[in-house]
């Protein structure tokens, strides 16, 4: 596997020590984290199993050298640009573990076009903040996760924005996450109510569509975990 933006290489070290992998590349674009990763790998005596490399995104690996990429802790647009900038490497990967800090919809759209299908989605709550987790696998056909939304273009777009399998989950954290999302949309709607321009009307309609879509799939108007 390759861990993009590895920082101190804690994830590759954990994977090797727990025998979940035999070889890992820890890569970072910044010299400071790169040097920290080198020292950390050396301190754990794992130079034989972890290659620490300085470079941008997936440019430090060759096509087929790794099977799995982890891109976590950065914006969805940045993750998308990393995958798109190294298409030969991306095209040879079997699995992506993604944790976008924002713009998860644009990232889902990209990996779908790049022929990855959703294997698992989850939301976790840590220190009062929600984090989306996305695992996608190489696929040769349509992504079955979008099956319930495929017949309606607008629903398909919104499913990409919110996560098709997340919308099906009913665990407390996921439900709380969607109530949080709905609360933010209601806040936007409240601000837009003051506008009297055509653009304000368009944006208001888009927010209402999102809220109505969420209500179809999640109990976003119920009280619960916040």
Backbone as a chain_set.jsonl record, in Angstrom:
{"seq": "XXXXXXXXXXXXXXXXXXXXXXXXXXXXXXXXXXXXXXXXXXXXXXXXXXXXXXXXXXXXXXXXXXXXXXXXXXXXXXXXXXXXXXXXXXXXXXXXXXXXXXXXXXXXXXXXXXXXXXXXXXXXXXXXXXXXXXXXXXXXXXXXXXXXXXXXXXXXXXXXXXXXXXXXXXXXXXXXXXXXXXXXXXXXXXXXXXXXXXXXXXXXXXXXXXXXXXXXXXXXXXXXXX", "coords": {"N": [[0.834, -1.196, 0.0], [0.248, 2.361, -0.358], [0.666, 5.259, 1.512], [-0.51, 8.327, 1.268], [0.618, 11.539, 2.008], [1.791, 10.977, 4.502], [2.804, 11.905, 6.917], [3.958, 11.162, 9.996], [4.285, 8.534, 9.36], [2.729, 6.731, 10.764], [0.491, 5.117, 10.146], [1.417, 3.237, 8.059], [3.384, 1.958, 9.642], [1.81, 0.797, 11.671], [0.267, -0.996, 10.098], [2.19, -2.767, 9.096], [3.348, -3.766, 11.471], [1.132, -5.034, 12.598], [0.827, -7.063, 10.879], [-0.834, -6.773, 8.676], [-0.081, -6.175, 6.212], [2.639, -6.515, 3.849], [4.374, -4.818, 2.62], [4.941, -1.342, 2.392], [4.563, 1.992, 1.191], [5.484, 5.084, 2.321], [4.653, 8.298, 1.845], [5.318, 11.785, 1.449], [4.863, 15.239, 0.701], [6.147, 17.243, 1.946], [9.235, 18.279, 3.359], [9.672, 18.254, 6.193], [7.69, 16.435, 7.499], [8.438, 14.19, 5.956], [11.11, 13.692, 6.823], [10.541, 13.158, 9.504], [9.057, 10.835, 9.21], [10.975, 9.096, 8.127], [12.749, 8.881, 10.339], [11.016, 7.75, 12.221], [10.272, 5.276, 11.084], [12.777, 4.085, 11.028], [13.334, 3.985, 13.754], [11.55, 2.044, 14.563], [12.61, -0.104, 13.332], [11.863, -0.9, 10.711], [12.746, -0.554, 8.135], [13.09, -2.396, 6.106], [10.575, -3.02, 5.252], [9.067, -0.743, 4.855], [9.072, 1.875, 2.666], [10.133, 5.089, 2.621], [9.304, 8.067, 1.031], [9.923, 11.145, -0.663], [7.805, 13.356, -2.158], [5.198, 14.419, -4.465], [1.898, 13.507, -3.986], [0.846, 10.641, -5.739], [3.042, 10.394, -7.286], [5.383, 9.288, -6.449], [5.325, 6.57, -6.633], [5.294, 3.679, -8.813], [3.284, 2.458, -11.562], [1.423, -0.354, -10.603], [3.132, -1.015, -8.549], [2.082, -0.853, -6.004], [-0.953, -2.016, -4.444], [-2.988, -0.828, -3.05], [-4.15, 2.379, -2.074], [-4.004, 4.936, 0.344], [-5.607, 7.866, 1.038], [-5.958, 10.351, 3.047], [-7.325, 12.784, 5.334], [-7.317, 15.18, 3.938], [-8.683, 17.669, 1.662], [-11.496, 16.89, -0.498], [-11.233, 17.78, -3.144], [-8.472, 18.043, -3.384], [-7.661, 15.368, -3.01], [-8.87, 14.263, -5.264], [-7.433, 15.556, -7.309], [-4.92, 14.483, -6.867], [-5.282, 11.763, -7.51], [-6.028, 12.041, -10.195], [-3.818, 13.24, -11.335], [-1.956, 11.242, -11.531], [-2.686, 9.113, -13.371], [-1.949, 6.646, -14.502], [-0.897, 5.224, -12.348], [-3.123, 5.291, -10.617], [-4.924, 3.851, -12.189], [-3.931, 1.294, -11.948], [-4.414, 0.523, -9.401], [-6.105, -1.455, -6.937], [-7.716, -0.894, -4.776], [-8.989, 1.873, -2.883], [-8.612, 3.759, 0.013], [-10.272, 6.324, 1.392], [-10.5, 9.47, 2.976], [-12.029, 12.143, 2.944], [-11.883, 15.563, 3.885], [-13.677, 17.413, 3.108], [-15.939, 18.174, 0.376], [-16.735, 15.592, -0.497], [-18.525, 14.615, -2.338], [-17.638, 15.348, -4.953], [-15.362, 13.801, -5.04], [-16.413, 11.202, -4.901], [-17.74, 11.189, -7.34], [-15.581, 11.329, -9.115], [-14.121, 8.893, -8.622], [-16.021, 7.052, -9.348], [-16.271, 7.471, -12.119], [-13.704, 6.719, -12.734], [-13.834, 4.028, -12.576], [-14.134, 2.715, -10.086], [-15.87, 1.013, -7.539], [-18.128, 1.481, -4.799], [-17.226, 0.006, -1.822], [-17.495, 0.228, 0.908], [-18.871, 2.603, 3.182], [-18.649, 4.968, 5.818], [-19.353, 6.917, 8.76], [-17.63, 8.569, 11.302], [-17.494, 9.859, 14.624], [-15.502, 12.052, 16.257], [-14.019, 13.761, 18.87], [-16.029, 15.689, 18.747], [-16.351, 16.164, 16.033], [-17.426, 15.219, 12.781], [-16.381, 12.637, 10.553], [-16.055, 11.473, 7.279], [-15.666, 8.273, 5.857], [-14.463, 6.352, 3.198], [-14.352, 3.544, 1.177], [-13.276, 2.174, -1.791], [-13.397, -0.148, -4.478], [-11.752, -1.596, -7.339], [-13.714, -1.94, -10.234], [-15.592, -3.551, -12.859], [-18.011, -3.07, -13.897], [-21.244, -1.379, -13.614], [-21.611, 0.605, -10.639], [-23.063, -0.933, -8.029], [-23.942, 0.229, -5.7], [-25.21, 2.576, -6.298], [-27.58, 1.811, -7.367], [-30.342, 2.153, -6.349], [-30.732, 4.805, -7.007], [-30.249, 5.263, -9.63], [-32.076, 5.649, -11.735], [-32.868, 8.275, -11.773], [-31.573, 11.267, -12.628], [-31.105, 13.605, -10.977], [-31.38, 12.55, -8.401], [-29.284, 10.737, -8.451], [-27.05, 12.436, -8.573], [-27.295, 13.679, -6.063], [-27.059, 11.469, -4.41], [-24.389, 10.868, -4.834], [-23.299, 13.09, -3.661], [-24.026, 12.849, -0.929], [-23.494, 10.209, -0.282], [-24.183, 7.007, -1.224], [-24.463, 4.526, 0.194], [-24.234, 5.411, 2.779], [-26.598, 6.783, 3.086], [-28.339, 4.71, 3.459], [-27.805, 3.686, 5.909], [-28.53, 3.181, 9.416], [-27.399, 3.596, 11.874], [-26.604, 5.176, 15.059], [-24.585, 7.232, 14.908], [-24.333, 7.843, 12.171], [-26.94, 8.708, 11.677], [-26.975, 10.962, 13.323], [-25.065, 12.474, 12.034], [-26.315, 13.082, 9.571], [-28.432, 14.601, 10.524], [-27.01, 16.767, 11.412], [-26.0, 17.688, 8.941], [-28.447, 18.357, 7.737], [-29.262, 20.393, 9.467], [-27.374, 22.361, 8.873], [-28.077, 22.876, 6.223], [-30.637, 23.913, 6.642], [-29.917, 26.231, 7.951], [-28.611, 27.586, 5.869], [-30.808, 27.926, 4.211], [-32.365, 29.654, 5.714], [-30.836, 31.986, 5.645], [-30.941, 32.514, 2.907], [-33.558, 33.164, 2.542], [-33.802, 35.852, 2.801], [-33.001, 36.911, 0.454], [-33.841, 38.34, -2.74], [-33.319, 37.951, -5.36], [-32.844, 36.429, -8.633], [-30.772, 34.59, -8.555], [-30.658, 34.031, -5.824], [-33.118, 32.755, -5.563], [-32.671, 30.494, -7.131], [-30.607, 29.203, -5.691], [-31.937, 28.799, -3.29], [-33.923, 26.988, -4.069], [-32.302, 24.815, -4.719], [-31.246, 24.114, -2.208], [-33.583, 23.398, -0.853], [-34.295, 21.15, -2.36], [-32.218, 19.425, -1.648], [-32.708, 19.099, 1.097], [-35.255, 17.889, 1.037], [-34.606, 15.563, -0.298], [-32.876, 14.325, 1.559], [-34.7, 13.837, 3.604], [-36.158, 11.774, 2.548], [-34.592, 9.574, 2.94], [-33.347, 9.583, 5.442], [-33.99, 10.083, 8.971], [-34.02, 13.054, 9.449], [-35.291, 15.081, 10.792], [-35.752, 14.354, 13.339], [-35.171, 14.318, 16.89], [-32.108, 13.698, 18.652], [-28.859, 12.17, 18.989], [-26.381, 14.654, 19.051]], "CA": [[0.0, 0.0, 0.0], [0.916, 3.656, -0.263], [-0.021, 6.227, 2.358], [-0.215, 9.653, 0.719], [0.583, 12.503, 3.104], [1.937, 10.024, 5.606], [3.2, 12.601, 8.147], [4.963, 10.417, 10.755], [4.247, 7.129, 8.907], [2.121, 5.894, 11.802], [-0.376, 4.109, 9.541], [2.209, 2.124, 7.521], [4.018, 1.23, 10.745], [0.78, -0.029, 12.296], [-0.123, -2.075, 9.197], [3.267, -3.761, 9.041], [3.482, -4.41, 12.783], [-0.032, -5.891, 12.831], [0.862, -8.081, 9.824], [-1.922, -6.565, 7.707], [0.554, -5.93, 4.926], [4.049, -6.908, 3.809], [5.191, -3.726, 2.094], [4.224, -0.065, 2.353], [5.26, 3.224, 0.817], [5.044, 6.254, 3.095], [5.092, 9.425, 1.025], [4.854, 13.112, 1.848], [5.412, 16.275, -0.162], [6.859, 18.228, 2.771], [10.47, 17.712, 3.926], [9.575, 18.017, 7.634], [7.059, 15.137, 7.739], [9.243, 13.128, 5.347], [12.215, 13.372, 7.735], [9.959, 12.535, 10.691], [8.685, 9.468, 8.838], [12.221, 8.331, 8.019], [13.226, 8.612, 11.697], [10.072, 6.868, 12.902], [10.421, 3.938, 10.501], [14.073, 3.571, 11.482], [13.225, 3.69, 15.196], [10.814, 0.783, 14.712], [13.331, -1.167, 12.635], [11.011, -1.398, 9.629], [13.24, -0.063, 6.838], [12.977, -3.465, 5.119], [9.181, -3.193, 4.842], [8.45, 0.548, 4.569], [9.899, 2.792, 1.876], [9.705, 6.472, 2.827], [9.663, 8.801, -0.17], [9.568, 12.554, -0.71], [7.238, 13.7, -3.461], [3.82, 14.897, -4.512], [0.835, 12.548, -4.264], [1.2, 9.283, -6.159], [4.173, 10.445, -8.217], [6.532, 8.57, -5.882], [5.198, 5.131, -6.884], [5.13, 3.316, -10.217], [2.073, 1.667, -11.782], [1.519, -1.748, -10.22], [4.02, -1.23, -7.407], [1.226, -1.052, -4.833], [-2.327, -2.401, -4.785], [-3.93, -0.034, -2.266], [-3.71, 3.73, -1.716], [-4.726, 5.637, 1.402], [-5.536, 9.326, 0.903], [-6.796, 10.743, 4.186], [-7.001, 14.018, 6.038], [-7.205, 16.327, 3.043], [-9.929, 17.972, 0.988], [-11.873, 16.018, -1.598], [-10.669, 18.291, -4.392], [-7.045, 17.693, -3.385], [-7.578, 13.923, -3.237], [-9.217, 14.038, -6.664], [-6.324, 16.006, -8.157], [-3.822, 13.523, -6.681], [-5.617, 10.58, -8.306], [-6.078, 12.379, -11.616], [-2.482, 13.621, -11.801], [-1.163, 10.017, -11.722], [-3.716, 8.193, -13.86], [-1.398, 5.306, -14.72], [-0.828, 4.581, -11.025], [-4.504, 5.108, -10.164], [-5.542, 2.797, -12.987], [-3.404, -0.014, -11.556], [-4.778, 0.25, -8.009], [-7.289, -2.297, -6.718], [-8.558, -0.368, -3.69], [-8.662, 3.179, -2.321], [-9.178, 4.155, 1.305], [-10.348, 7.772, 1.284], [-11.131, 10.187, 4.087], [-12.025, 13.549, 2.551], [-12.323, 16.514, 4.903], [-14.798, 18.146, 2.51], [-16.14, 17.881, -1.049], [-16.742, 14.152, -0.729], [-19.315, 14.327, -3.525], [-16.81, 15.426, -6.152], [-14.449, 12.658, -5.0], [-17.197, 10.025, -5.302], [-17.992, 11.295, -8.778], [-14.35, 11.005, -9.839], [-13.757, 7.471, -8.533], [-17.02, 6.31, -10.118], [-15.855, 7.551, -13.521], [-12.433, 5.995, -12.836], [-14.167, 2.601, -12.485], [-14.095, 2.156, -8.74], [-17.188, 0.876, -6.941], [-18.119, 1.648, -3.352], [-17.234, -1.214, -1.011], [-17.989, 0.559, 2.249], [-18.848, 3.988, 3.627], [-18.981, 5.113, 7.237], [-19.096, 8.202, 9.411], [-17.242, 8.461, 12.706], [-17.541, 11.106, 15.395], [-14.338, 12.108, 17.149], [-13.779, 15.099, 19.423], [-17.078, 16.598, 18.318], [-16.333, 16.395, 14.587], [-17.754, 14.067, 11.948], [-15.451, 12.315, 9.481], [-16.535, 10.481, 6.327], [-14.698, 7.275, 5.405], [-14.924, 5.777, 1.941], [-13.506, 2.492, 0.605], [-13.743, 1.817, -3.13], [-12.649, -1.219, -5.137], [-11.78, -1.634, -8.795], [-14.889, -2.644, -10.736], [-15.671, -3.598, -14.318], [-19.388, -2.785, -14.275], [-21.87, -0.289, -12.867], [-21.51, 0.544, -9.184], [-24.371, -1.341, -7.524], [-24.346, 1.084, -4.576], [-26.064, 3.652, -6.816], [-28.749, 1.205, -7.987], [-31.627, 2.771, -5.994], [-30.804, 6.203, -7.452], [-29.755, 5.339, -11.007], [-33.094, 6.037, -12.695], [-33.198, 9.689, -11.663], [-30.295, 12.008, -12.655], [-30.926, 14.477, -9.824], [-31.155, 11.684, -7.242], [-27.936, 10.172, -8.587], [-26.111, 13.482, -8.18], [-27.387, 13.88, -4.614], [-26.496, 10.266, -3.78], [-22.935, 11.037, -4.868], [-22.957, 14.139, -2.706], [-24.213, 12.428, 0.458], [-23.02, 8.844, -0.076], [-25.32, 6.115, -1.444], [-24.653, 3.536, 1.252], [-24.458, 6.148, 4.025], [-28.02, 7.11, 3.148], [-29.068, 3.503, 3.85], [-27.421, 3.277, 7.27], [-29.402, 3.667, 10.474], [-26.71, 3.614, 13.159], [-26.772, 6.483, 15.706], [-23.633, 8.25, 14.474], [-24.706, 8.265, 10.82], [-28.17, 9.491, 11.799], [-26.6, 12.262, 13.88], [-24.339, 13.195, 10.987], [-27.258, 13.639, 8.603], [-29.158, 15.692, 11.174], [-26.076, 17.897, 11.37], [-26.021, 18.189, 7.565], [-29.745, 19.002, 7.522], [-29.258, 21.651, 10.222], [-26.6, 23.324, 8.092], [-28.888, 23.255, 5.073], [-31.706, 24.799, 7.12], [-29.287, 27.53, 8.199], [-28.427, 28.235, 4.571], [-32.124, 28.313, 3.71], [-32.79, 30.824, 6.474], [-30.119, 33.143, 5.115], [-31.38, 32.783, 1.54], [-34.921, 33.7, 2.548], [-33.735, 37.312, 2.731], [-32.661, 37.315, -0.912], [-34.956, 38.522, -3.665], [-32.773, 37.894, -6.711], [-33.02, 35.151, -9.32], [-29.732, 33.685, -8.054], [-31.091, 33.581, -4.497], [-34.202, 31.797, -5.793], [-32.067, 29.253, -7.628], [-29.898, 28.562, -4.588], [-32.955, 28.369, -2.33], [-34.527, 25.786, -4.627], [-31.323, 23.728, -4.617], [-31.177, 23.714, -0.804], [-34.833, 22.705, -0.555], [-34.197, 19.834, -2.993], [-31.323, 18.608, -0.831], [-33.415, 18.762, 2.337], [-36.314, 16.932, 0.725], [-33.95, 14.292, -0.63], [-32.421, 13.708, 2.805], [-35.88, 13.38, 4.355], [-36.609, 10.506, 1.97], [-33.703, 8.474, 3.292], [-32.871, 9.659, 6.828], [-34.881, 10.831, 9.875], [-33.227, 14.25, 9.774], [-36.069, 16.019, 11.584], [-35.946, 13.805, 14.674], [-34.179, 14.675, 17.903], [-31.23, 12.571, 18.978], [-27.461, 12.476, 19.22], [-25.944, 15.862, 18.352]], "C": [[0.866, 1.242, 0.0], [0.045, 4.575, 0.577], [0.402, 7.617, 1.908], [-0.401, 10.697, 1.813], [0.759, 11.798, 4.428], [2.263, 10.677, 6.947], [4.286, 11.807, 8.879], [4.996, 8.925, 10.421], [3.611, 6.197, 9.93], [1.236, 4.802, 11.205], [0.428, 2.971, 8.912], [2.883, 1.293, 8.619], [3.009, 0.298, 11.412], [0.427, -1.23, 11.409], [0.938, -3.164, 9.115], [3.389, -4.504, 10.371], [2.322, -5.354, 13.081], [-0.175, -6.977, 11.769], [-0.345, -8.001, 8.894], [-1.37, -6.257, 6.328], [2.028, -6.3, 5.013], [4.962, -5.779, 3.356], [4.348, -2.47, 2.021], [5.154, 1.04, 1.876], [4.64, 4.349, 1.636], [5.565, 7.482, 2.369], [4.51, 10.735, 1.535], [5.563, 14.145, 0.989], [6.273, 17.267, 0.617], [8.1, 17.592, 3.407], [10.366, 17.398, 5.417], [8.916, 16.684, 7.96], [7.834, 13.973, 7.128], [10.376, 12.712, 6.282], [11.709, 12.708, 9.016], [9.588, 11.093, 10.414], [9.915, 8.575, 8.737], [12.719, 7.927, 9.408], [12.318, 7.607, 12.403], [10.172, 5.43, 12.387], [11.717, 3.292, 10.978], [14.012, 3.168, 12.951], [12.504, 2.377, 15.444], [11.489, -0.371, 13.977], [12.572, -1.751, 11.457], [11.459, -0.911, 8.251], [13.092, -1.109, 5.736], [11.563, -3.564, 4.534], [8.496, -1.886, 4.461], [9.45, 1.443, 3.845], [9.341, 4.194, 2.037], [10.215, 7.319, 1.659], [9.146, 10.235, -0.107], [9.042, 12.884, -2.099], [5.761, 14.021, -3.354], [2.863, 13.757, -4.854], [1.326, 11.161, -4.593], [2.384, 9.26, -7.118], [5.369, 9.651, -7.723], [6.452, 7.065, -6.103], [4.992, 4.889, -8.374], [3.872, 2.47, -10.38], [2.29, 0.191, -11.443], [2.409, -2.026, -9.024], [3.231, -1.489, -6.13], [-0.187, -1.376, -5.312], [-3.358, -1.474, -4.162], [-3.318, 1.333, -1.999], [-4.611, 4.269, -0.618], [-4.504, 7.127, 1.199], [-6.499, 9.878, 1.936], [-6.351, 12.087, 4.738], [-6.79, 15.225, 5.151], [-8.53, 16.524, 2.32], [-10.212, 17.042, -0.175], [-11.306, 16.468, -2.926], [-9.188, 17.957, -4.503], [-6.858, 16.211, -3.659], [-7.874, 13.593, -4.697], [-8.065, 14.418, -7.578], [-5.129, 15.059, -8.045], [-4.063, 12.278, -7.54], [-5.539, 10.878, -9.797], [-4.704, 12.709, -12.176], [-1.602, 12.405, -12.083], [-2.089, 8.906, -12.21], [-3.201, 6.777, -14.078], [-1.309, 4.531, -13.404], [-2.238, 4.286, -10.518], [-5.177, 3.95, -10.892], [-5.078, 1.403, -12.633], [-3.758, -0.381, -10.118], [-6.04, -0.604, -7.938], [-8.241, -1.707, -5.688], [-8.048, 1.009, -3.266], [-9.36, 3.316, -0.983], [-9.112, 5.681, 1.354], [-11.033, 8.364, 2.507], [-11.069, 11.672, 3.757], [-12.544, 14.439, 3.673], [-13.487, 17.367, 4.417], [-14.939, 17.666, 1.068], [-16.109, 16.39, -1.354], [-17.53, 13.785, -1.975], [-18.498, 14.35, -4.796], [-15.822, 14.266, -6.205], [-15.183, 11.373, -5.393], [-17.443, 10.024, -6.81], [-16.752, 10.882, -9.566], [-14.059, 9.504, -9.802], [-14.776, 6.606, -9.282], [-16.662, 6.308, -11.597], [-14.574, 6.761, -13.75], [-12.595, 4.498, -12.609], [-13.805, 1.988, -11.141], [-15.531, 2.114, -8.211], [-17.092, 0.951, -5.426], [-18.218, 0.296, -2.65], [-17.809, -0.949, 0.369], [-17.89, 2.068, 2.467], [-19.207, 4.009, 5.102], [-18.722, 6.545, 7.664], [-18.675, 7.904, 10.839], [-17.305, 9.85, 13.336], [-16.399, 11.082, 16.39], [-14.086, 13.547, 17.569], [-14.768, 16.123, 18.873], [-17.123, 16.888, 16.842], [-16.641, 15.098, 13.847], [-16.712, 13.901, 10.847], [-16.072, 11.238, 8.593], [-15.385, 9.568, 5.904], [-15.285, 6.564, 4.198], [-13.897, 4.759, 1.437], [-14.09, 2.109, -0.745], [-12.804, 0.779, -3.735], [-12.766, -1.103, -6.649], [-12.975, -2.459, -9.268], [-14.906, -2.601, -12.256], [-17.085, -3.293, -14.809], [-19.945, -1.626, -13.49], [-21.735, -0.489, -11.362], [-22.9, 0.266, -8.61], [-24.854, -0.47, -6.37], [-25.308, 2.177, -5.021], [-27.348, 3.125, -7.446], [-30.067, 1.878, -7.642], [-31.812, 4.187, -6.542], [-30.58, 6.354, -8.955], [-30.79, 5.856, -11.992], [-33.428, 7.51, -12.701], [-31.903, 10.5, -11.586], [-30.068, 12.891, -11.436], [-30.662, 13.662, -8.565], [-29.761, 11.086, -7.271], [-26.891, 11.188, -8.157], [-26.114, 13.67, -6.662], [-26.868, 12.661, -3.858], [-24.977, 10.323, -3.778], [-22.495, 12.062, -3.838], [-22.989, 13.623, -1.267], [-23.689, 11.023, 0.761], [-24.147, 7.838, -0.171], [-25.536, 5.083, -0.352], [-24.79, 4.201, 2.622], [-25.937, 6.462, 4.199], [-28.864, 5.927, 3.613], [-28.8, 3.1, 5.309], [-28.348, 3.904, 8.306], [-28.72, 3.634, 11.844], [-26.749, 5.032, 13.731], [-25.83, 7.572, 15.186], [-23.981, 8.757, 13.07], [-25.97, 9.116, 10.854], [-27.871, 10.886, 12.34], [-25.873, 13.111, 12.846], [-25.317, 13.832, 9.993], [-28.161, 14.696, 9.229], [-28.306, 16.951, 11.204], [-26.057, 18.521, 9.977], [-27.322, 18.935, 7.293], [-29.831, 20.334, 8.264], [-28.492, 22.739, 9.472], [-27.382, 23.788, 6.868], [-30.028, 24.183, 5.484], [-31.16, 26.179, 7.447], [-29.06, 28.296, 6.909], [-29.755, 28.749, 4.034], [-32.63, 29.567, 4.419], [-32.12, 32.089, 5.961], [-30.626, 33.524, 3.723], [-32.79, 33.359, 1.478], [-34.923, 35.226, 2.429], [-33.485, 37.805, 1.304], [-33.884, 37.41, -1.8], [-34.476, 38.509, -5.121], [-33.033, 36.52, -7.323], [-31.994, 34.125, -8.836], [-30.106, 33.149, -6.683], [-32.207, 32.544, -4.621], [-33.654, 30.442, -6.247], [-31.387, 28.492, -6.508], [-30.874, 28.051, -3.541], [-33.619, 27.066, -2.8], [-33.596, 24.58, -4.507], [-31.223, 23.209, -3.186], [-32.431, 22.937, -0.411], [-34.822, 21.296, -1.152], [-33.32, 18.904, -2.181], [-32.015, 18.166, 0.464], [-34.502, 17.723, 2.082], [-35.742, 15.562, 0.392], [-33.499, 13.585, 0.643], [-33.599, 13.145, 3.598], [-36.42, 12.053, 3.813], [-35.832, 9.317, 2.534], [-33.28, 8.45, 4.747], [-33.847, 10.453, 7.68], [-34.234, 12.115, 10.364], [-33.993, 15.253, 10.616], [-36.314, 15.523, 12.999], [-34.858, 14.282, 15.616], [-33.302, 13.448, 18.19], [-29.824, 13.064, 19.236], [-27.048, 13.68, 18.397], [-24.42, 15.944, 18.373]], "O": [[2.055, 1.192, 0.314], [-1.166, 4.656, 0.375], [1.536, 8.035, 2.14], [-1.442, 10.741, 2.468], [-0.02, 11.992, 5.361], [2.029, 10.081, 7.998], [5.429, 11.78, 8.423], [5.652, 8.143, 11.11], [3.919, 5.006, 9.962], [1.23, 3.676, 11.703], [0.141, 1.811, 9.211], [2.942, 0.066, 8.527], [3.319, -0.861, 11.686], [0.301, -2.35, 11.903], [0.612, -4.35, 9.07], [3.519, -5.728, 10.393], [2.512, -6.371, 13.748], [-1.158, -7.717, 11.75], [-0.821, -9.016, 8.386], [-2.134, -6.096, 5.376], [2.596, -6.388, 6.102], [6.157, -5.769, 3.655], [3.18, -2.518, 1.635], [6.36, 1.021, 2.125], [3.423, 4.536, 1.638], [6.775, 7.691, 2.283], [3.367, 10.792, 1.99], [6.715, 13.958, 0.597], [7.034, 18.036, 0.029], [8.022, 16.484, 3.938], [10.908, 16.39, 5.871], [9.529, 15.863, 8.642], [7.887, 12.89, 7.711], [10.584, 11.521, 6.513], [12.356, 11.81, 9.553], [9.774, 10.223, 11.265], [9.904, 7.436, 9.204], [13.071, 6.769, 9.63], [12.8, 6.716, 13.103], [10.157, 4.482, 13.172], [11.751, 2.102, 11.292], [14.566, 2.142, 13.347], [12.799, 1.673, 16.409], [10.989, -1.496, 14.0], [12.625, -2.958, 11.22], [10.661, -0.858, 7.314], [12.98, -0.758, 4.562], [11.373, -4.124, 3.454], [7.451, -1.909, 3.81], [10.533, 1.727, 4.356], [8.208, 4.465, 1.638], [11.403, 7.296, 1.337], [8.071, 10.5, 0.432], [9.745, 12.713, -3.095], [5.157, 13.907, -2.288], [3.004, 13.116, -5.895], [2.11, 10.567, -3.852], [2.693, 8.22, -7.698], [6.281, 9.368, -8.499], [7.404, 6.348, -5.795], [4.568, 5.784, -9.105], [3.439, 1.828, -9.423], [3.227, -0.436, -11.938], [2.442, -3.152, -8.529], [3.665, -2.259, -5.273], [-0.565, -1.052, -6.437], [-4.469, -1.342, -4.674], [-2.121, 1.445, -1.731], [-5.827, 4.081, -0.648], [-3.368, 7.601, 1.188], [-7.712, 9.875, 1.729], [-5.189, 12.479, 4.633], [-6.152, 16.194, 5.562], [-9.4, 15.654, 2.359], [-9.295, 16.474, -0.769], [-10.935, 15.636, -3.755], [-8.701, 17.627, -5.584], [-5.995, 15.83, -4.449], [-7.211, 12.747, -5.296], [-7.75, 13.688, -8.518], [-4.406, 14.856, -9.02], [-3.152, 11.799, -8.216], [-5.042, 10.061, -10.573], [-4.446, 12.485, -13.359], [-0.607, 12.518, -12.799], [-2.255, 7.885, -11.543], [-3.933, 5.812, -13.864], [-1.606, 3.338, -13.352], [-2.523, 3.183, -10.051], [-5.908, 3.165, -10.288], [-5.744, 0.424, -12.97], [-3.436, -1.479, -9.663], [-6.931, -0.485, -8.779], [-9.439, -1.985, -5.718], [-6.847, 1.277, -3.286], [-10.55, 3.028, -0.858], [-8.026, 6.261, 1.355], [-12.021, 7.824, 3.005], [-10.177, 12.382, 4.223], [-13.529, 14.107, 4.333], [-14.199, 17.971, 5.219], [-14.149, 16.846, 0.6], [-15.525, 15.969, -2.353], [-17.25, 12.767, -2.609], [-18.644, 13.465, -5.639], [-15.478, 13.794, -7.289], [-14.643, 10.55, -6.131], [-17.362, 8.985, -7.465], [-16.855, 10.171, -10.566], [-13.779, 8.906, -10.84], [-14.426, 5.542, -9.793], [-16.738, 5.272, -12.257], [-14.372, 6.197, -14.825], [-11.606, 3.779, -12.465], [-13.248, 0.893, -11.067], [-16.306, 3.05, -8.407], [-16.094, 0.534, -4.838], [-19.168, -0.459, -2.857], [-18.517, -1.784, 0.933], [-16.955, 2.72, 2.002], [-19.973, 3.171, 5.578], [-17.976, 7.283, 7.021], [-19.293, 7.079, 11.512], [-17.185, 10.869, 12.657], [-16.33, 10.211, 17.257], [-13.957, 14.439, 16.73], [-14.407, 17.261, 18.573], [-17.861, 17.777, 16.417], [-16.18, 14.023, 14.23], [-16.223, 14.879, 10.281], [-16.555, 10.219, 9.086], [-14.278, 10.029, 5.628], [-16.466, 6.217, 4.184], [-12.717, 5.079, 1.29], [-15.267, 1.757, -0.837], [-11.59, 0.819, -3.535], [-13.75, -0.579, -7.171], [-13.218, -3.553, -8.758], [-14.304, -1.717, -12.866], [-17.326, -3.261, -16.016], [-19.207, -0.952, -12.772], [-21.744, -1.619, -10.874], [-23.796, 1.105, -8.689], [-26.052, -0.431, -6.089], [-26.123, 2.653, -4.231], [-28.127, 3.901, -8.0], [-30.854, 2.158, -8.546], [-32.926, 4.711, -6.541], [-30.708, 7.454, -9.493], [-30.417, 6.452, -13.002], [-34.197, 7.961, -13.55], [-31.2, 10.429, -10.577], [-28.957, 12.932, -10.908], [-29.818, 14.034, -7.75], [-29.124, 10.942, -6.227], [-25.945, 10.841, -7.45], [-25.055, 13.805, -6.05], [-26.295, 12.804, -2.778], [-24.342, 9.875, -2.824], [-21.442, 11.918, -3.216], [-22.093, 13.92, -0.478], [-23.465, 10.681, 1.922], [-25.001, 7.801, 0.715], [-26.68, 4.79, -0.002], [-25.392, 3.627, 3.53], [-26.467, 6.415, 5.308], [-29.977, 6.114, 4.106], [-29.509, 2.258, 5.862], [-28.878, 4.998, 8.112], [-29.402, 3.644, 12.869], [-26.91, 5.993, 12.979], [-26.246, 8.722, 15.041], [-23.929, 9.959, 12.811], [-26.067, 10.121, 10.15], [-28.441, 11.874, 11.876], [-26.052, 14.328, 12.795], [-25.156, 14.994, 9.621], [-28.613, 15.603, 8.53], [-28.813, 18.061, 11.042], [-26.092, 19.745, 9.845], [-27.314, 20.011, 6.695], [-30.404, 21.295, 7.751], [-28.911, 23.896, 9.442], [-27.349, 24.968, 6.519], [-30.352, 25.129, 4.764], [-31.844, 27.184, 7.251], [-29.285, 29.504, 6.848], [-29.836, 29.845, 3.478], [-33.247, 30.433, 3.8], [-32.756, 33.138, 5.854], [-30.729, 34.706, 3.395], [-33.173, 33.969, 0.48], [-35.916, 35.822, 2.01], [-33.728, 38.97, 0.989], [-34.845, 36.659, -1.637], [-35.168, 39.009, -6.008], [-33.394, 35.572, -6.624], [-32.301, 32.939, -8.719], [-29.907, 31.969, -6.395], [-32.237, 31.569, -3.87], [-34.114, 29.389, -5.806], [-31.561, 27.28, -6.379], [-30.663, 26.983, -2.965], [-33.843, 26.156, -2.002], [-34.04, 23.466, -4.229], [-31.126, 22.001, -2.97], [-32.344, 21.927, 0.288], [-35.29, 20.352, -0.516], [-33.635, 17.723, -2.034], [-31.918, 17.008, 0.869], [-34.64, 16.772, 2.852], [-36.314, 14.532, 0.749], [-33.713, 12.383, 0.793], [-33.486, 12.077, 4.198], [-37.064, 11.299, 4.542], [-36.344, 8.199, 2.598], [-32.887, 7.397, 5.249], [-34.471, 11.393, 7.189], [-33.933, 12.254, 11.549], [-33.391, 16.203, 11.117], [-37.001, 16.182, 13.78], [-33.753, 14.611, 15.186], [-33.722, 12.309, 17.987], [-29.609, 14.205, 19.644], [-27.318, 13.742, 17.198], [-23.845, 16.891, 17.835]]}, "num_chains": 1, "name": "protein.A"}
